[in-house]
Amino acid sequence: MIKIRSIKEQYEIKDVCLKERLDIILPQVMKENNVDMWISASKEYNEDPLFHAITPANYPTARRISLFAFVKDNDDIHCFSLCMPSVELAPYYVSYWTDFNHEDQMACLNRLCKEFDPQSIAVNVSDNFSFSDGLTQGLYEMITSKMDKKYVERIVRNDMLAIKLMELRTPTELELHPEVMEVAFSIIETAFSKDNIIPGITTCEDLQWLMMQMVKDLGLDYWFEPTVDLQRPGLNDPRYFGVIEKGDLLHCDFGIKYLNICTDTQRLAYIAKDDEDSLPYEIAAGMKINNRFQDIVASCMAENKSGNEVLKEALKQAEIEGIVATLYSHPCNIYGHGPGPTIGLWNNQNEIPVKGDVLISYDTTYALELNTKATVFGQEYYFYTEETVAFTREGLIYLYPGRKNIYFIK
């Protein structure tokens, strides 16, 4: 079994990444979006989606009302905690609400506004993005009813603050992604093996339960329940769930969360017939078509290009090359279906308003999710694939090897 870092190490790593996020990414995001102050407030057990990106590992939930304010002061960005005093927050935030026995939290926020006089005050309220809509109605009403009127009039909405702060990966996170992928693939490769698949007996559901149990045994969690399905000659269902037989093409969809990083991967496996020592030619050829479409999508990705532009260009090139393809890739970072540009939806291959208009940035990670069709054994097969990748200045990097392979189980 693969070794998982100790809880102490996991906490230390999360806190290293937090410091990098506040020191490197936060100033970039606030300056690019031209806001003077940004408020994030959360109630206990009803946290803003941003909460776990801006708090240390040993501060797992909001306490009463946890309120943070990020303030632009010329070229500097100040990180203030307007929370109850906390030794956990002290290394990352200046504690601004210190006289809590004589000053209430909203009076403290007014004092902060008076000190810096921000001309624009962003809050996490959004019509379009869950990641930017974390301020509850109750907290919004509390803030706007108790904040000085002139500051209420300066409140703005800016979706990109929360999106980009969570989407952009810190240097340490980019280094850690392959390690997290290795853990995920240790489970996929154990499930997709002759040790755990007995043709005629093992079911798709058996493998799903096996994968879930393995994740829990490692002390981790999956951010969605894994799925295992199959295609078989004579079946018209491209995603059949049932007993696995020789000659089946298996498919799994699997994602874990570890070190505050999500994976999202799909892989294929072929159950060999008695007289087969390698993949049938038609299946291997179908996989090559799929890999070509992956390459097309990768070639279309560029900084400051929208998700919609990537979708249109990739599908157009696929059509030119005679590839029947569907593209539905998404950011994969602190959340599995994470903040960032949407690149198509599985049920909608048209431009996606607003969410597809978000621009691609360097140092981000995606689930390169898509499918292609090919004729196999005289019928139409779908090749479902998904690779967790990093988009960097060096191009698109696959975070685990073997994307061209189909597991061959004999």
Secondary structure, DSSP 4 states (H G I P E B T S, - for coil): -PPPPPHHHHHHHHHHHHHHIIIIIHHHHHHHHT-SEEEEEEETTB--TTHHHHS-TT--S--SEEEEEEEEETTEEEEEE-SS--TTTTTTSEE----TTTS-HHHHHHHHHHHH--S-EEES--SS-GGG--S-HHHHHHHHHHS-HHHHTTEEE-HHHHHHHHHSPPHHHHHHHHHHHHHHHHHHHHHSSTTT--TTT-BHHHHHHHHHHHHHHTT-EESS--EEEEE-TT---SSB-SB--TT-EEEEEE-EEETTEE--EEEEEEE--TT-SS--HHHHHHHHHHHHHHHHHHHH--TT-BHHHHHHHHHHHHHHTT--EEE-BEE-SSSSS-SS--B-BTTB-S--TTGGGSBP-SSEEEEEEEEEEEEETTEEEEEEEEEEEEEETTEEEESSS-TT--EEE-
